Amino acid sequence: MVKSSEIHPYMSILQPNPHTLDSPHGILALGLASISLGQALHNGNGSINVTALFYLTFALIFLSWALFGYLKFSETFFRRITFPLLLLGLLLQIYQLAFDYFGSSQFLSLLPTLWQFRLGVLIAGGLAVASLITRTSSTVQNTLTVLVLMVLWFSGAWLIENLPYPFIDVFVFQQNSSRALINGENPYLLTVPYIYGDLSGYSTELVRDGWFTFGSPYPPLSIYLSSIGYVFWGDIRYSHLLAFLLSGALIAFLQSGRTSKLAAYLFLFMPRSFYVLEMSWTEPLVVFLFTATIYCALYHPRWLVIPAGLLFVSKQYMLFFVPLILMLLPYKAACSVWIKRIAQIAFVGLVVTAPLAFWSFHSFVWNIVSVHLKQMLRLDALTYLAMYTRITNVEPPQWIGFAVLVFSFYWTWRFFPRTPAGFSAAFAFCLLTFFAFSKQAFCNYYYLVIGMICCTVSSFNPESPLNLLEKS
């Protein structure tokens, strides 16, 4: 019989450290990381400014504290302060979502009827708080959570119906791609009008004579899922709204108790959550696939390869994070087990990608790969590279983000447990550090990180000492 230590003698770098995430300060630090990142997006809608960078830095600090902190604080102390502090953060987010200006300039035309949206957010927020502070049965708490999701559906539908044509190219790409797919046309062969007046956000190779030189910058899976909203409601954003609320539901019910519900509410009431919906960014779809992956890892590991395979082909940059799948594979398993699971995940991704990819492979590569490689560093991006360029007028090398990512991989492999919570935490940490040092990162990018942080909180074992909220 082969000893476990002999199975991967060449992979000692991946051997996990006995340190776990179940430290008493974990929930507070993760919750503060989520709130801080939400405040960074609240100040500038995800574009760079001093305040946003300040909150982004604090989000990195809090997340690092949660994941790498070895300080031995009093569990009693954190039991007393964690729930009140995070509840205050949630109340702040509910207020900001309801009353602070959060959308595009088109919202100015909605001021006479905006009270309807605000009322919906306040009702949902009130139900959310009630589900957290009530001492009644879990059935009542669960019912209140379902009502929160229902009210937010109507609030999101109000937003979509009252802002039917957001001024952003993302919406044009997705609507046209869905229409083409339904009509039997290849979305990657489309020509799409350029709706902006200047070329500050695109290189000259990507726009010619007032038209984009590509039809859709999104992978096939994103087009498939967005088309659901187009087919049933005439607007792709309904798919995003549905994914947003399903993600919140999965986070809320990953574990019993109010810890998971609080994590879900921090995600749902993030001050710019409905701004992501308004702008039709596709990250809600990615968050849903991620939470589905964590759900299967916890309760249906046999089916894990399906959501995991879909997750890694949902956005181009998700392929960079395939190495993190090692967090869900037992370290001492035989190589054949590793190869089999990774091959299954790759097969799922290939099955959903191949039909559109091989319809016109050259067009697919141009739209999905080449277009993104030709994108320039954005000075309005919420990243440290953009800040450095603004200060020095010198553009730093773009490999910095990938160097930071490799370093993050090493730390997560070494110090995070091989559990669904460890996988979720590793993904959040690696994604946040990668985005913070990339050439482009905006509201939708960090929205995804917030969803992963909240999913991490919800995926801890309810018996863990980290789950202090059940004892407060």
Beta strands, then each sheet from edge to edge (+ up, - down):
strand 1: 207-208
strand 2: 211-212
sheet 1: 1+ 2-
end
